[in-house]
Amino acid sequence: MLIASLRYARGNSSRFVICHHHEAWRASSTSPFFSVKRLLHTQIPIAADNVPLRKQLKDEAKQRKHVAGANDVGTSQSGIDATTLATWELTVGIEIHAQLNTERKLFSGASIFASQQPNAHVALFDFALPGTQPNFQKCTVIPAIRAALALGCRIQNQSQFDRKHYFYADQPSGYQITQYYQPFATGGRIVLRDHDGIAPEDGKSMEVGIQQVQLEQDTAKTVLQPPSEAMLDFNRVSHPLIEIITMPQIHHPQTAAACVKKVQALLQAVNAVTTGMELGGLRADVNVSVRRKKQSWSTLGQRTEIKNLSSIKAVEDAIIAERNRQILVLDSGGIIEGETRGWTLGASDTVKLRGKEGEVDYRYMPDPDLGPLLISNELVAKIAETLPQSPDQMIEELVGKFGLTIKDAKTLVELDDGRRLDYFDLVCIEFTALRGRVEGSNKNDGIDEKQRSVNIANWVLHEMGGLLSASEATFSAGRVPAEDLAYIILMLDMERITGRTAKQLLAKVFHGDARGVETIIKEENLQLVHLSEEDYVTMARKILDDNPVMVAQIKEKGQLGKFGFFMGQMMRKGEGKVVAQRAESTLKRLLGLTES
């Protein structure tokens, strides 16, 4: 490999370290003449006590909040009260950059392995060595088309690559190859609903238009080393990106965050992207402007752009901070300048990075080394046929066919990149198969299929979720095999075990008990021994007789909240032999809370 790493330092002096195999030449501008010095350089030098920048920023934000204390109720971080905010209108447009799920880079044959050693997958073109030319990789078009179709865009039969000129160390060629004038996809829309988390002011649903989707190459990854150094990893150079540009139709920070989250879910659903924001596979830039509500509707305020937001919360918080800043500037008689601004985790203000570049500054021009990108209608139709369900379609099916609440359906779809939903499907399949094999499981127990699905979802989401949270573990379908969970739920449905025993069984399997659920039940004598109706009545009467005051409160004052106490007593005294439904019906009958 020709280039192993590049290091540069920011500050009053510039310093670059370029490594060639195991040798490096250092040039320093701190003297009138550049001195040359040979260095042994086998890996990126990171101090053992180095604190990651992200953690450092979080710790600093916590410290600022601790010193400043809580904000006054009804006042924003920058002192904007609700009355003032009501006189201004916010407008937001979003540019989302997503890494495509491909095996090759966009313009070189280098492979893409994000978890490998820095600078291990770099072609000569990626480092812009003289004489190298882009070699377009056709495979990168497929996930790009999937993404555009998921967003409802029109695929153009012919598009063109352009050069966007700027100098920065993470872009060694001095320009980025993108699609400014003729993108491969245009139009489209994102439908946002209230359960997506949009602002209440936006009602039950709204649409955000998409101006265009364009292919472009990613830059090198910059790893900051405080106070003044940065390492560059060129593995990411020319990683295929799509840039999704929305129309400026968003007017609330909460809705902007919901929009980015929805786009991320759509791209992941069609397997178009590698990872989401949490792992750096998706980044967002937001364009923010404000204007007084009485101002002409034909003119938007001067916009600023906030770059490289790496989380859903960062999108919302950065927009709030910039909105408040612009309002304060305009209210004090100042003007908003077009500029690029930055925002860090936990900050209450955005900071100016540079003046806003325009089309002239970037000197866009067609790339002379690349011909037009031609996409046939047949290819688009073939890809469209293979697209999986969208998240909205999945949610509609889970609610309509399986009877889940919208909240649970949405959680299933979004958790663990869809793996929790796949697990739910497996448990449902295993449950149906077990009902056909286990003797006595097909009796009419009064539970309809939708209710069974709801029960299974409850175990997959809440009971499994509780164990995962308590153990601080990530979800894995192999931790509790789908057949084991299905068997536990079936035994509970058949009243062969109690709810308490079912939870104990799940915990045993979750924590590594490999004996099998059926074996555990037999060896530990966990099978439910049914009490007679007389046993339930005797136990219930004893508990009620021991608590006459609470009985009177329920019967005479209607304090039904006390009923839970009696249910708890029944379950405890039953020592794993009491079925909750029978205990509840017996208590209600004795308390006169039912007709019979």
Residue pairs with C-beta under 8 A, 6 or more apart in sequence:
1 21
1 119
1 120
1 122
2 20
2 122
2 124
2 127
2 129
3 18
3 19
3 20
3 119
3 122
3 127
3 234
4 19
4 20
4 21
4 41
4 119
5 17
5 18
5 19
5 41
5 43
5 44
5 118
5 119
5 231
5 232
5 233
6 16
6 17
6 18
6 19
6 169
6 220
6 232
6 234
7 15
7 16
7 17
7 44
7 229
7 230
7 231
7 232
8 14
8 15
8 16
8 17
8 169
8 229
8 230
8 232
9 15
9 228
9 229
9 230
10 228
10 229
10 230
11 228
13 28
13 29
13 30
14 29
15 26
15 27
15 28
15 29
16 26
16 27
17 24
17 26
17 39
17 41
18 24
18 25
19 41
22 40
22 41
22 42
23 38
23 39
23 40
23 41
24 38
24 39
24 40
24 41
25 36
25 37
25 38
25 39
26 35
26 36
26 37
26 39
27 34
27 35
27 36
28 34
28 35
44 118
44 223
44 231
46 225
46 231
50 225
51 226
53 224
53 226
54 345
56 226
57 344
57 345
57 346
58 345
58 346
60 346
61 344
61 345
61 346
61 347
62 346
64 346
64 348
65 346
71 77
74 81
74 82
75 81
76 85
76 320
76 324
77 320
77 321
77 324
77 348
78 321
78 324
78 325
78 328
78 348
78 349
79 324
79 328
80 324
80 327
80 328
84 327
84 331
85 327
87 292
87 293
88 290
88 291
88 292
88 293
88 323
88 327
89 251
89 290
89 291
89 292
89 293
89 295
90 251
90 252
90 253
90 288
90 289
90 290
90 319
90 323
91 248
91 249
91 250
91 251
91 288
91 289
91 290
91 291
91 300
91 301
91 303
92 248
92 250
92 251
92 253
92 256
92 286
92 287
92 288
92 319
93 245
93 246
93 247
93 248
93 249
93 250
93 286
93 287
93 303
94 244
94 245
94 246
94 250
94 256
94 259
94 260
94 284
94 285
94 286
94 287
94 315
95 243
95 244
95 245
95 246
95 284
95 285
95 286
95 287
96 243
96 244
96 246
96 260
96 263
96 282
96 283
96 284
97 218
97 241
97 242
97 243
97 282
97 283
97 284
97 285
98 147
98 241
98 242
98 244
98 263
98 264
98 267
98 272
98 273
98 281
98 282
99 218
99 239
99 240
99 241
99 273
99 274
99 275
99 281
99 282
100 140
100 143
100 144
100 147
100 239
100 240
100 241
100 242
100 272
100 273
100 274
101 143
101 271
101 272
101 273
101 274
102 112
102 137
102 139
102 140
102 142
102 143
102 240
103 111
103 112
103 139
104 110
104 111
104 112
104 137
104 139
104 140
105 111
105 112
105 123
105 126
105 137
105 140
105 217
105 237
105 238
105 239
105 240
106 136
106 137
106 140
106 177
106 215
106 216
106 217
106 238
106 239
106 240
106 241
107 125
107 134
107 135
107 136
107 137
107 177
107 217
107 238
107 370
108 123
108 124
108 125
108 126
108 134
108 135
108 137
108 238
109 123
109 135
109 137
110 121
110 122
110 123
110 126
110 238
111 121
112 121
112 235
112 239
113 120
113 121
113 235
114 235
114 236
114 274
114 275
116 235
118 231
118 233
118 235
119 233
119 234
119 235
120 235
121 235
122 234
122 235
122 237
123 132
123 238
124 132
125 132
125 133
125 134
125 135
125 238
126 234
126 237
126 238
127 172
127 234
127 237
128 172
128 173
128 174
133 369
134 177
134 367
134 369
134 370
136 370
136 373
137 240
140 215
140 240
141 184
141 215
141 373
141 375
142 383
143 240
143 271
143 272
143 273
144 184
144 185
144 213
144 215
144 240
144 242
144 272
145 155
145 184
145 185
145 375
145 379
145 380
145 383
146 270
146 271
146 272
146 383
146 387
147 213
147 242
147 244
147 266
147 267
147 270
147 272
147 273
148 155
148 184
148 185
148 188
148 213
148 242
149 155
149 270
149 380
149 383
149 384
149 387
150 266
150 267
150 269
150 270
150 272
150 387
150 390
151 185
151 188
151 189
151 190
151 210
151 213
151 244
151 263
151 266
152 187
152 188
152 189
152 210
153 185
153 186
153 187
153 188
153 210
153 212
153 213
154 185
154 186
154 187
154 188
155 184
155 185
155 375
155 380
156 182
156 183
156 184
156 185
156 186
156 375
157 374
157 375
157 376
157 377
158 182
158 372
158 373
158 374
158 375
159 179
159 182
159 183
159 184
159 215
159 372
159 373
159 375
160 179
160 181
160 182
160 366
160 367
160 372
160 373
161 177
161 178
161 179
161 215
161 366
161 367
161 370
161 373
162 177
162 178
162 179
162 180
162 181
162 364
162 365
162 366
162 367
163 175
163 176
163 177
163 178
163 363
163 364
163 365
163 366
163 367
164 175
164 176
164 177
164 178
164 180
164 362
164 364
165 174
165 175
165 362
165 363
165 364
165 365
166 174
166 175
166 176
166 357
166 361
166 362
167 174
168 219
169 220
169 222
169 230
169 232
170 219
170 220
170 221
170 222
170 232
170 237
171 219
171 220
171 237
172 220
172 234
172 237
176 216
176 217
176 219
177 216
177 217
177 367
177 370
178 214
178 215
178 216
178 217
178 243
179 214
179 215
179 216
180 214
180 364
181 364
181 366
182 372
183 212
183 213
183 214
183 215
184 213
184 214
184 215
184 373
184 375
185 212
185 213
185 214
186 210
186 211
186 212
186 213
187 209
187 210
188 209
188 210
188 213
189 207
189 208
189 209
189 210
190 207
190 208
190 210
190 246
190 259
190 262
190 263
190 266
191 205
191 206
191 207
191 392
192 198
192 202
192 205
192 206
192 207
192 208
192 255
192 258
192 259
192 262
193 204
193 205
193 392
194 200
194 203
194 204
194 205
195 395
195 406
195 407
195 410
196 258
196 261
196 262
197 254
197 257
197 258
197 261
198 205
198 206
198 252
198 254
198 255
198 258
199 252
199 253
199 254
199 255
201 251
201 252
202 251
202 252
202 255
206 255
207 249
208 246
208 247
208 249
208 250
208 259
209 246
209 247
209 249
210 244
210 245
210 246
210 247
211 245
211 246
211 247
212 245
213 242
213 243
213 244
213 245
214 242
214 243
214 245
215 240
215 241
215 242
215 373
216 241
216 242
216 243
217 237
217 238
217 239
217 240
217 241
218 236
218 237
218 238
218 239
218 240
218 241
219 236
219 237
220 232
220 233
220 234
220 236
220 237
221 232
221 233
221 235
221 236
222 230
222 231
222 232
223 230
223 231
223 232
223 233
224 230
225 231
242 272
244 263
246 259
248 287
248 289
248 300
248 303
250 256
250 259
253 315
253 316
253 317
253 319
253 320
253 323
254 316
256 286
256 315
256 316
256 319
257 312
257 313
257 315
257 316
260 277
260 284
260 312
260 315
261 312
262 391
264 273
264 276
264 277
264 282
264 312
265 391
265 413
265 414
266 390
266 391
267 273
267 282
268 276
268 417
268 418
269 388
269 389
269 390
269 391
269 394
269 418
270 387
270 388
270 390
271 388
273 281
273 282
274 281
275 281
275 282
276 282
276 417
277 283
277 284
277 310
277 311
277 312
278 311
280 310
283 308
283 309
283 310
284 309
284 315
285 305
285 306
285 307
285 308
285 309
286 305
286 306
286 309
286 315
286 318
286 319
286 322
287 303
287 304
287 305
288 303
288 304
288 305
288 306
288 319
288 322
288 323
288 326
289 300
289 301
289 302
289 303
289 304
289 326
289 336
290 301
290 323
290 326
290 327
290 330
290 336
291 299
291 300
291 301
295 301
301 326
301 336
302 335
302 336
302 337
302 338
303 338
304 322
304 326
304 336
304 337
304 338
304 339
304 340
304 341
304 350
304 356
305 339
305 340
305 341
305 356
306 318
306 319
306 322
306 340
306 341
306 342
306 343
306 350
307 340
307 341
307 342
307 353
308 342
309 315
309 318
309 343
314 343
314 345
317 343
318 343
318 350
321 343
321 347
321 348
321 349
321 350
322 341
322 343
322 350
325 349
325 350
326 336
329 335
329 336
330 336
337 355
337 356
338 355
338 356
339 352
339 353
339 354
339 355
339 356
340 352
340 353
340 354
340 355
340 356
340 357
341 350
341 351
341 352
341 353
342 350
342 351
342 352
342 353
343 350
343 351
389 397
391 413
391 414
394 409
394 413
394 421
395 406
395 409
395 410
395 413
398 404
398 408
398 409
398 412
398 413
398 457
399 405
399 406
399 409
402 409
402 450
402 453
402 454
402 457
403 450
403 451
403 453
403 454
404 412
404 453
404 454
404 457
408 457
408 458
408 461
411 420
411 461
412 420
412 421
412 424
412 457
412 460
412 461
413 421
415 421
415 461
415 475
416 474
416 475
419 475
419 477
420 460
420 461
420 475
422 477
423 460
423 475
423 477
423 482
424 456
424 457
424 460
426 477
426 482
427 456
427 459
427 460
427 482
427 485
427 486
427 489
428 453
428 456
428 486
429 482
430 482
430 483
430 485
430 486
430 487
431 452
431 456
431 486
431 489
431 490
433 486
434 441
434 483
434 486
434 487
434 490
435 441
435 442
435 490
436 442
438 490
438 494
440 494
441 490
441 493
441 494
445 493
445 494
447 455
447 493
452 493
455 489
455 493
456 486
456 489
459 485
459 488
459 489
459 506
460 485
463 503
463 506
464 475
464 480
464 485
464 506
464 510
467 473
467 506
467 507
467 510
468 474
468 475
471 510
471 511
473 479
479 510
480 506
480 509
480 510
481 509
484 509
484 516
484 517
485 506
485 509
487 517
487 518
488 497
488 502
488 505
488 506
488 509
488 517
489 502
491 497
491 502
491 517
491 521
492 498
492 499
492 502
495 528
495 530
495 579
496 521
496 527
496 528
497 505
497 521
497 526
497 527
497 528
498 528
498 574
498 576
498 577
498 578
498 579
498 580
499 580
500 571
500 576
501 526
501 528
501 576
504 526
505 517
505 520
505 521
505 526
508 520
509 517
509 520
513 520
515 523
520 526
521 527
526 576
528 576
528 577
528 579
529 577
530 577
530 579
531 539
531 574
531 577
531 578
531 582
533 586
536 578
536 582
536 583
536 586
537 586
537 590
539 570
539 573
539 574
539 578
540 566
540 570
540 583
540 586
540 587
540 590
541 590
543 566
543 569
543 570
543 573
544 551
544 566
544 587
544 590
544 591
547 565
547 566
550 562
550 565
550 566
551 591
553 559
553 562
554 560
554 562
554 563
554 591
554 593
555 591
555 592
560 593
563 587
563 588
563 591
563 593
566 587
567 580
567 583
567 584
567 587
570 578
570 583
570 586
570 587
571 578
571 580
571 583
574 583
585 594
587 593
588 594
589 596
